[in-house]
Amino acid sequence: MSGQQTIMTGLLGYPVEHSMSPVMQNAAFKQLGIPYYYAAFAVHPDRLGQAVEGIRALGFRGVNVTIPHKVNVIDFLDDLHEEARLIGAVNTIVHENGKLIGYNTDGRGYVRSLLRETKISLSEQNVLILGAGGAARAIAVSLARSGVAGMVITNRTPEKAAELAESIQRHTDTRVRALSLSDLPDVVPDSTLLINTTSVGMSPNESDSPVPGELLHQRLVVSDLVYNPLETKLLKEARQAGCVTHSGLGMLVHQGALAFELWTGKEAPAELMYEKAHHMLTST
């Protein structure tokens, strides 16, 4: 690597101190022996436009974008990949010959992780999504585009679930419905893939679960985007009920792996990235 110019990548967010992305990405660059470096930048919302212009001015290859910038950053980009346009949010920017192109790898990262870890067939899944925020939208778009059998979105605010369901339905043949969280006892029995995209059960509220344990059944794959703790109460009760379980760390790793591939054109060492992220979580 000596004598080679360092190619910069990074993360724009506010705050960013606890991000696992620098450790994951820099380990991946090192493993492949390529002169890339990844750094986290705390960017106040008022300075987002200047920060994005800095990517161009400094010749960065690209960046990840996290809370609270995923939607507002779109105003400062030259173009959007189709999936980012459908999701309405960007988590990865690629700098191509002076142009800044926005992508969203959250949904595809989730699907890649889910398939690798559970080996399920998406076309056979009746999906139940808990929550209707940004993560739910990214996952719902990617699952609908992957051709799942059916999808139900539930949320504390039913109107928000209805708005998301309607928006997804416009772009897919998959039947998408919105229900209230109070409808869970009626809908869980017919579901085969349950995905928690809410923060219920996240540390320090580890004794909370978004679904009563008695509703869980053996035909269900239970996936929780919360990765701190690695096994939430929901996943613990699901495992005890005989369900296949899937934790949120895989999505974090694979959305990062897809960004890595967009920047470098090389296959990301996803297992190494998972190892590094897992170590950070379990050693603190």
N, C-alpha and C positions, 0 to 999 in steps of 0.2 A: 504493500500500500504506500510505501514511501515514495514521495515525488508526485503522487497522484493528487489531483485537486479533490477536496472533500465535497461531496454532493449532499446538500442539506435537505432534510425533511423535518417535520415536527408536528406539534399539536397546538391548536389555538382553542383556548377555553377560559373560563373564569369561575371558579378556581381550577388549577391543574396540579397542585402539589402531590395529590395522592394517586395520580395516574400511573398505571402499570405499563402504559404503551412504550415509554422510552427504554425500559429494561428489555421488554419483548422484542422491539424492533431492532435495537442495537445488537442484541444477541444474534438475531437472524442475519443482519448485515455481516457481522463478523464471521458467522458460520460459512457464509457464501464467499467470503473474502472480497467483498465489493466496498468501494470507498464512500459509503453513505454514512450519514450520522443523523440521529433523531433527537430533538430537544423539545421540551414542553415550554410554551409561552403563555403566561397569564395576560390575557388581553381584555381590558375593560370594554364593555359594550360600546362606549362612546368612541373607542379607538379602532373598532373592527375594520372599517374601510381602509384606514392607514396601514393596518397590519396586513390585510390582503394585498394591498398595493406593494407592500414590502416583499411579498413572495416573488412578485415579478421583478422588482428592482434588484433584489439580491440574488436572483437566479436560483431560488429554491426549486427542487424537482416537484415538491408538493407538500401538502400537510393534511393531517386529520383535523376535524372540527368537532368540538363537543359542546355541551351545555354552557352558556345559553345561546350559542351562535348558529345552531344548525339551520334555522329558518332564515334569519336576517342576512346571513352571508350570501344568500342567493343574489341579492341586489348588486353585489360587487363582482360577479363572475361573468365570463363571456359566453358560456354555454353550459347546458345541463344534459347529462346522460338521461335517457328516457325514464329509467327507474327512479332517479332522484326527482324528476319532474312529477311523476305519479305520486311519490311519497310526500313531496313538498318540503323536503329537507335534504341537507347535504352533510355528509360526515367525512368526505375525502375530496381533496382538490388535487388535480394533476395539472402541472404547468407544461404545456406543449407549445414550443416555439412562440412564446410571448402570450399565448392564450391560456386563460384559467378555466378549466372544465370541472364542473361539480358532479360528483358521484355519490351514491348512497350504498354502502356495502353492509349496512346493518342487517337488512332482511336476508340478503343472500348469505351473509356470514352465519346467521342463525340457521338457515335451512341446511347449509353445508355441514355445520356442526351437528344438527339434529340427525341427519342421514348417516353421518359417519359413526355416531355414537349409538343409535337405536336400530339402524338397518330397516326402518319401516318403509312401506310403499306409500307415497303421498297421495296417490290417486284413490286410495282406499280410506282416507282419513276424514272423519267428521270432526272438525276442529272447533274447540271452544276457547275463545280468547278472553281473558280477564283484563279489563282496562282498555282505554281508548286514546292513550297519549301517543307521543312520537314513536316509541318502540313498537307499540301495538300496530300503528299504521305501517311501519316498515315491514314488519313480519306478515301482516295481513296481505299487503301488496305482493310480497314474494311468494307466499303460500298460494294465493289465488292464481298468480302467473304460473305456478308449478302444477296447477290442476287438481287441487284437493277436492274431495267429493262434496263437501259442504262446510259452511263456516257460520258460527254464531259469535257475536261480539257482545259482551256484557260490561256494564260500567256503573259506578255509583250514580252518575248522572246519565240516565237513559238517553237523553237528547244527544249527548256526545257520542254514544255508541251508535245511535241511529244515523247521525251525520257521517261517521266513519264507514258504516255498512253501505250507505247509499253511494258514497264516493268510490268505494272498492267495487261495488256492483256494476258501475258504469264501464269497468274495464275488464270484466271477466264473465265467463259463462257459469262459474261456480255460484251456487245460491248462497247469498250472504244475508243473514238476519241479525237484528239487534234486539236484545232483551235486557231486562233489569237484573241486577245481582240477586234479587229476591226470587228470580225464576230458576236459580241454580238446581234446586231439587228436581225440577222437571226436565232440565236439559242435560245434566251430567250423565244420567243413565244411557243416553243415546250417543254420547261423545266417545271418540276413540283417541283424541289428542287434546289434552288440556294444557293451555299455556298461560302462566301468570306473568303479565307484563307490568303489574303494579309493584309498589315498594313494600307491600305487606309481608312481614316476616324478615325484613332486612335488619341487621344488627343496628341498634341494640334491642330491637323489638322481636327477639328470636322466638318468643312464645306465641306469636300471632300467626295465623294462617288464613288465606283468603277463601278457603273451601272447608266446610266441615268434613272431618275425616271419614265419617260414616257414609258419605256420598261416593267415595272413591271405590272403583271396582277393577277387577283383574284385566279387563279388556282395554284399559286406559293407559296411554303413555302420558306421564305427567312431567311437564317441563316448566322450570322456574327460572326467570331471568335474573333473579337475585343470586349473587355469587358470594355474598358475605353475610351469613355463613355459607360454606360450600353446600352443606345439606340443611336446607330450611326445614321448618316444622312440616310444611306441605310435602316436601320430598320424603321426609322421614315416614310420615303417615302413609304416603303413597307406596313406599317400599314395603311397609308392613302389610299393606292391603294386596300385595302381589303385583303392583304396577311396575312397568318399565319406567325408570326415572332419568331425567336429563337436567343437568345444572347449567346456570347462566354463564359459567366461565368459558364454555366452548364458544358462545356467540362473541364474547369479547375478543377471544383469540382469533377466530376466523374472520371477523370483520377487519381486524388488523392485518391478517394474512392476505386478504383480498386487496387491501390498500397497498401492501408491500408489492404485490404482483403488478398492480397498476403502475407503480413508480419504477419498478426495476425490470419488468418483463420476464422475471424469473419466478419459478415456483417457490413459495415460502416454506421454510422448515417449520410447519405448524406444530409438530410435536415438541420441538425445542421451545417454541413460543409458549405453548401450554405449560411446559415444565417450569419455565421462568415465572410465569404469572402465578402458577400454583404455589411455587416456593415463596413468592412475595406475600401471598395471602396467608399461608400457614406459618410463616416465620415471624409475623408481627403480632 
